[in-house]
Amino acid sequence: MNFGGWEILVIAVIVVLLFGGAQLPKLAKSMGSFVSEFSNAKDEAENALKIKKTKKTEKADALKKTEKAKRK
């Protein structure tokens, strides 16, 4: 979804009309906090998946080594 300059301007005008100029700093702060928390949660989930994948790969490698040792 791509927004051009006019679309952003129309959205900004609607936001100002709905919330008023005095509420915009609070709204922006809340939005920033939400984006930051969401980004942190996303990073934690990605790291957890990487760790899980790494452990799974290590187990598979260890199993292969064990099977090779049994064949000899």
N, CA, C and O atoms as a GROMACS GRO file, in nm:
protein
  288
    1MET      N    1   0.084  -0.116   0.000
    1MET     CA    2   0.000   0.000   0.000
    1MET      C    3   0.089   0.123   0.000
    1MET      O    4   0.157   0.150   0.099
    2ASN      N    5   0.090   0.196  -0.108
    2ASN     CA    6   0.173   0.315  -0.119
    2ASN      C    7   0.086   0.439  -0.107
    2ASN      O    8  -0.018   0.451  -0.172
    3PHE      N    9   0.131   0.531  -0.023
    3PHE     CA   10   0.061   0.656  -0.007
    3PHE      C   11   0.141   0.766  -0.072
    3PHE      O   12   0.262   0.776  -0.053
    4GLY      N   13   0.074   0.850  -0.150
    4GLY     CA   14   0.138   0.965  -0.209
    4GLY      C   15   0.128   1.085  -0.116
    4GLY      O   16   0.074   1.075  -0.006
    5GLY      N   17   0.179   1.197  -0.162
    5GLY     CA   18   0.178   1.318  -0.081
    5GLY      C   19   0.038   1.367  -0.047
    5GLY      O   20   0.013   1.410   0.066
    6TRP      N   21  -0.052   1.360  -0.143
    6TRP     CA   22  -0.189   1.409  -0.120
    6TRP      C   23  -0.263   1.321  -0.020
    6TRP      O   24  -0.337   1.371   0.065
    7GLU      N   25  -0.244   1.191  -0.029
    7GLU     CA   26  -0.311   1.101   0.064
    7GLU      C   27  -0.265   1.125   0.207
    7GLU      O   28  -0.345   1.127   0.300
    8ILE      N   29  -0.135   1.144   0.223
    8ILE     CA   30  -0.080   1.171   0.356
    8ILE      C   31  -0.133   1.303   0.409
    8ILE      O   32  -0.164   1.314   0.528
    9LEU      N   33  -0.142   1.403   0.324
    9LEU     CA   34  -0.194   1.534   0.366
    9LEU      C   35  -0.340   1.523   0.409
    9LEU      O   36  -0.378   1.581   0.511
   10VAL      N   37  -0.419   1.450   0.336
   10VAL     CA   38  -0.561   1.434   0.372
   10VAL      C   39  -0.573   1.361   0.505
   10VAL      O   40  -0.654   1.399   0.589
   11ILE      N   41  -0.493   1.256   0.525
   11ILE     CA   42  -0.496   1.183   0.652
   11ILE      C   43  -0.454   1.274   0.766
   11ILE      O   44  -0.515   1.271   0.873
   12ALA      N   45  -0.351   1.354   0.746
   12ALA     CA   46  -0.304   1.446   0.850
   12ALA      C   47  -0.412   1.547   0.888
   12ALA      O   48  -0.432   1.575   1.006
   13VAL      N   49  -0.482   1.601   0.788
   13VAL     CA   50  -0.590   1.697   0.815
   13VAL      C   51  -0.702   1.630   0.894
   13VAL      O   52  -0.755   1.689   0.988
   14ILE      N   53  -0.737   1.509   0.857
   14ILE     CA   54  -0.842   1.437   0.929
   14ILE      C   55  -0.801   1.410   1.073
   14ILE      O   56  -0.882   1.425   1.165
   15VAL      N   57  -0.676   1.372   1.094
   15VAL     CA   58  -0.626   1.347   1.230
   15VAL      C   59  -0.632   1.473   1.313
   15VAL      O   60  -0.674   1.469   1.429
   16VAL      N   61  -0.591   1.586   1.257
   16VAL     CA   62  -0.594   1.713   1.329
   16VAL      C   63  -0.738   1.750   1.364
   16VAL      O   64  -0.765   1.797   1.475
   17LEU      N   65  -0.830   1.729   1.272
   17LEU     CA   66  -0.970   1.760   1.298
   17LEU      C   67  -1.029   1.669   1.406
   17LEU      O   68  -1.108   1.714   1.490
   18LEU      N   69  -0.992   1.541   1.405
   18LEU     CA   70  -1.047   1.448   1.502
   18LEU      C   71  -0.989   1.467   1.643
   18LEU      O   72  -1.063   1.468   1.741
   19PHE      N   73  -0.859   1.482   1.652
   19PHE     CA   74  -0.794   1.485   1.782
   19PHE      C   75  -0.759   1.625   1.830
   19PHE      O   76  -0.738   1.644   1.950
   20GLY      N   77  -0.752   1.721   1.744
   20GLY     CA   78  -0.713   1.856   1.783
   20GLY      C   79  -0.562   1.869   1.792
   20GLY      O   80  -0.491   1.771   1.814
   21GLY      N   81  -0.515   1.990   1.775
   21GLY     CA   82  -0.372   2.015   1.774
   21GLY      C   83  -0.304   1.985   1.906
   21GLY      O   84  -0.187   1.945   1.908
   22ALA      N   85  -0.374   2.003   2.017
   22ALA     CA   86  -0.314   1.982   2.149
   22ALA      C   87  -0.290   1.834   2.177
   22ALA      O   88  -0.200   1.800   2.254
   23GLN      N   89  -0.368   1.747   2.118
   23GLN     CA   90  -0.356   1.604   2.145
   23GLN      C   91  -0.254   1.534   2.056
   23GLN      O   92  -0.216   1.420   2.082
   24LEU      N   93  -0.208   1.600   1.952
   24LEU     CA   94  -0.116   1.536   1.858
   24LEU      C   95   0.015   1.490   1.920
   24LEU      O   96   0.061   1.381   1.889
   25PRO      N   97   0.078   1.571   2.007
   25PRO     CA   98   0.202   1.521   2.069
   25PRO      C   99   0.181   1.394   2.151
   25PRO      O  100   0.264   1.303   2.148
   26LYS      N  101   0.071   1.387   2.224
   26LYS     CA  102   0.041   1.266   2.303
   26LYS      C  103   0.017   1.148   2.210
   26LYS      O  104   0.064   1.037   2.236
   27LEU      N  105  -0.056   1.172   2.104
   27LEU     CA  106  -0.084   1.066   2.007
   27LEU      C  107   0.044   1.016   1.941
   27LEU      O  108   0.063   0.895   1.925
   28ALA      N  109   0.131   1.108   1.904
   28ALA     CA  110   0.258   1.070   1.841
   28ALA      C  111   0.345   0.990   1.939
   28ALA      O  112   0.411   0.894   1.900
   29LYS      N  113   0.346   1.030   2.065
   29LYS     CA  114   0.424   0.959   2.166
   29LYS      C  115   0.370   0.817   2.184
   29LYS      O  116   0.447   0.721   2.192
   30SER      N  117   0.240   0.804   2.189
   30SER     CA  118   0.178   0.671   2.203
   30SER      C  119   0.210   0.583   2.083
   30SER      O  120   0.242   0.465   2.098
   31MET      N  121   0.201   0.640   1.965
   31MET     CA  122   0.231   0.564   1.844
   31MET      C  123   0.378   0.520   1.843
   31MET      O  124   0.409   0.406   1.806
   32GLY      N  125   0.467   0.609   1.884
   32GLY     CA  126   0.610   0.576   1.889
   32GLY      C  127   0.637   0.464   1.988
   32GLY      O  128   0.716   0.374   1.960
   33SER      N  129   0.573   0.469   2.104
   33SER     CA  130   0.590   0.364   2.204
   33SER      C  131   0.539   0.230   2.150
   33SER      O  132   0.602   0.127   2.171
   34PHE      N  133   0.425   0.233   2.082
   34PHE     CA  134   0.370   0.111   2.026
   34PHE      C  135   0.464   0.050   1.922
   34PHE      O  136   0.490  -0.070   1.924
   35VAL      N  137   0.515   0.134   1.833
   35VAL     CA  138   0.606   0.084   1.729
   35VAL      C  139   0.733   0.027   1.792
   35VAL      O  140   0.783  -0.077   1.748
   36SER      N  141   0.784   0.092   1.894
   36SER     CA  142   0.904   0.045   1.961
   36SER      C  143   0.880  -0.090   2.029
   36SER      O  144   0.961  -0.182   2.015
   37GLU      N  145   0.770  -0.103   2.101
   37GLU     CA  146   0.738  -0.228   2.169
   37GLU      C  147   0.715  -0.341   2.068
   37GLU      O  148   0.759  -0.454   2.089
   38PHE      N  149   0.646  -0.309   1.959
   38PHE     CA  150   0.621  -0.409   1.856
   38PHE      C  151   0.751  -0.456   1.794
   38PHE      O  152   0.770  -0.576   1.771
   39SER      N  153   0.841  -0.363   1.767
   39SER     CA  154   0.970  -0.397   1.708
   39SER      C  155   1.051  -0.486   1.803
   39SER      O  156   1.113  -0.582   1.759
   40ASN      N  157   1.050  -0.453   1.931
   40ASN     CA  158   1.122  -0.536   2.029
   40ASN      C  159   1.064  -0.676   2.036
   40ASN      O  160   1.139  -0.774   2.042
   41ALA      N  161   0.933  -0.687   2.036
   41ALA     CA  162   0.868  -0.819   2.041
   41ALA      C  163   0.901  -0.899   1.916
   41ALA      O  164   0.924  -1.020   1.923
   42LYS      N  165   0.903  -0.833   1.802
   42LYS     CA  166   0.936  -0.900   1.676
   42LYS      C  167   1.080  -0.952   1.680
   42LYS      O  168   1.106  -1.066   1.640
   43ASP      N  169   1.172  -0.871   1.729
   43ASP     CA  170   1.312  -0.912   1.739
   43ASP      C  171   1.328  -1.031   1.833
   43ASP      O  172   1.404  -1.123   1.804
   44GLU      N  173   1.258  -1.029   1.947
   44GLU     CA  174   1.265  -1.139   2.042
   44GLU      C  175   1.213  -1.268   1.980
   44GLU      O  176   1.271  -1.375   1.998
   45ALA      N  177   1.103  -1.257   1.906
   45ALA     CA  178   1.047  -1.376   1.841
   45ALA      C  179   1.142  -1.431   1.735
   45ALA      O  180   1.161  -1.552   1.725
   46GLU      N  181   1.203  -1.343   1.657
   46GLU     CA  182   1.299  -1.388   1.556
   46GLU      C  183   1.419  -1.456   1.621
   46GLU      O  184   1.465  -1.560   1.573
   47ASN      N  185   1.469  -1.400   1.730
   47ASN     CA  186   1.582  -1.460   1.801
   47ASN      C  187   1.545  -1.597   1.858
   47ASN      O  188   1.624  -1.690   1.851
   48ALA      N  189   1.425  -1.609   1.913
   48ALA     CA  190   1.380  -1.737   1.967
   48ALA      C  191   1.372  -1.842   1.856
   48ALA      O  192   1.411  -1.957   1.876
   49LEU      N  193   1.322  -1.803   1.740
   49LEU     CA  194   1.314  -1.897   1.628
   49LEU      C  195   1.452  -1.937   1.578
   49LEU      O  196   1.474  -2.053   1.543
   50LYS      N  197   1.546  -1.842   1.575
   50LYS     CA  198   1.683  -1.874   1.533
   50LYS      C  199   1.748  -1.972   1.630
   50LYS      O  200   1.815  -2.066   1.589
   51ILE      N  201   1.727  -1.949   1.761
   51ILE     CA  202   1.785  -2.038   1.861
   51ILE      C  203   1.725  -2.178   1.847
   51ILE      O  204   1.798  -2.277   1.853
   52LYS      N  205   1.594  -2.185   1.829
   52LYS     CA  206   1.528  -2.314   1.813
   52LYS      C  207   1.580  -2.387   1.689
   52LYS      O  208   1.604  -2.508   1.692
   53LYS      N  209   1.596  -2.313   1.580
   53LYS     CA  210   1.646  -2.372   1.456
   53LYS      C  211   1.789  -2.420   1.474
   53LYS      O  212   1.826  -2.527   1.425
   54THR      N  213   1.871  -2.342   1.542
   54THR     CA  214   2.010  -2.379   1.566
   54THR      C  215   2.018  -2.506   1.650
   54THR      O  216   2.098  -2.596   1.620
   55LYS      N  217   1.936  -2.514   1.754
   55LYS     CA  218   1.936  -2.635   1.838
   55LYS      C  219   1.892  -2.757   1.758
   55LYS      O  220   1.948  -2.865   1.773
   56LYS      N  221   1.793  -2.738   1.673
   56LYS     CA  222   1.745  -2.849   1.591
   56LYS      C  223   1.854  -2.895   1.495
   56LYS      O  224   1.873  -3.016   1.476
   57THR      N  225   1.926  -2.801   1.436
   57THR     CA  226   2.036  -2.834   1.345
   57THR      C  227   2.148  -2.905   1.420
   57THR      O  228   2.205  -3.002   1.369
   58GLU      N  229   2.180  -2.859   1.539
   58GLU     CA  230   2.285  -2.922   1.619
   58GLU      C  231   2.247  -3.066   1.654
   58GLU      O  232   2.332  -3.155   1.650
   59LYS      N  233   2.121  -3.089   1.689
   59LYS     CA  234   2.076  -3.225   1.720
   59LYS      C  235   2.087  -3.314   1.598
   59LYS      O  236   2.130  -3.429   1.608
   60ALA      N  237   2.048  -3.262   1.482
   60ALA     CA  238   2.057  -3.340   1.359
   60ALA      C  239   2.202  -3.374   1.326
   60ALA      O  240   2.231  -3.486   1.285
   61ASP      N  241   2.293  -3.277   1.344
   61ASP     CA  242   2.435  -3.302   1.319
   61ASP      C  243   2.490  -3.407   1.415
   61ASP      O  244   2.567  -3.494   1.374
   62ALA      N  245   2.452  -3.400   1.541
   62ALA     CA  246   2.498  -3.497   1.639
   62ALA      C  247   2.446  -3.636   1.605
   62ALA      O  248   2.518  -3.735   1.620
   63LEU      N  249   2.322  -3.644   1.561
   63LEU     CA  250   2.264  -3.773   1.523
   63LEU      C  251   2.337  -3.832   1.403
   63LEU      O  252   2.362  -3.953   1.399
   64LYS      N  253   2.372  -3.748   1.306
   64LYS     CA  254   2.446  -3.795   1.189
   64LYS      C  255   2.583  -3.850   1.231
   64LYS      O  256   2.625  -3.954   1.181
   65LYS      N  257   2.651  -3.780   1.321
   65LYS     CA  258   2.783  -3.825   1.368
   65LYS      C  259   2.770  -3.958   1.441
   65LYS      O  260   2.855  -4.046   1.426
   66THR      N  261   2.665  -3.972   1.519
   66THR     CA  262   2.643  -4.096   1.592
   66THR      C  263   2.618  -4.211   1.496
   66THR      O  264   2.671  -4.320   1.514
   67GLU      N  265   2.537  -4.187   1.394
   67GLU     CA  266   2.509  -4.290   1.296
   67GLU      C  267   2.635  -4.328   1.219
   67GLU      O  268   2.655  -4.447   1.191
   68LYS      N  269   2.718  -4.233   1.184
   68LYS     CA  270   2.844  -4.263   1.114
   68LYS      C  271   2.935  -4.347   1.203
   68LYS      O  272   3.000  -4.440   1.155
   69ALA      N  273   2.939  -4.314   1.330
   69ALA     CA  274   3.025  -4.388   1.425
   69ALA      C  275   2.976  -4.532   1.439
   69ALA      O  276   3.058  -4.623   1.452
   70LYS      N  277   2.847  -4.554   1.437
   70LYS     CA  278   2.791  -4.688   1.450
   70LYS      C  279   2.822  -4.772   1.327
   70LYS      O  280   2.840  -4.894   1.338
   71ARG      N  281   2.827  -4.710   1.211
   71ARG     CA  282   2.852  -4.782   1.085
   71ARG      C  283   2.996  -4.834   1.078
   71ARG      O  284   3.022  -4.935   1.013
   72LYS      N  285   3.088  -4.766   1.143
   72LYS     CA  286   3.230  -4.804   1.138
   72LYS      C  287   3.255  -4.920   1.221
   72LYS      O  288   3.368  -4.966   1.229
   0.00000   0.00000   0.00000
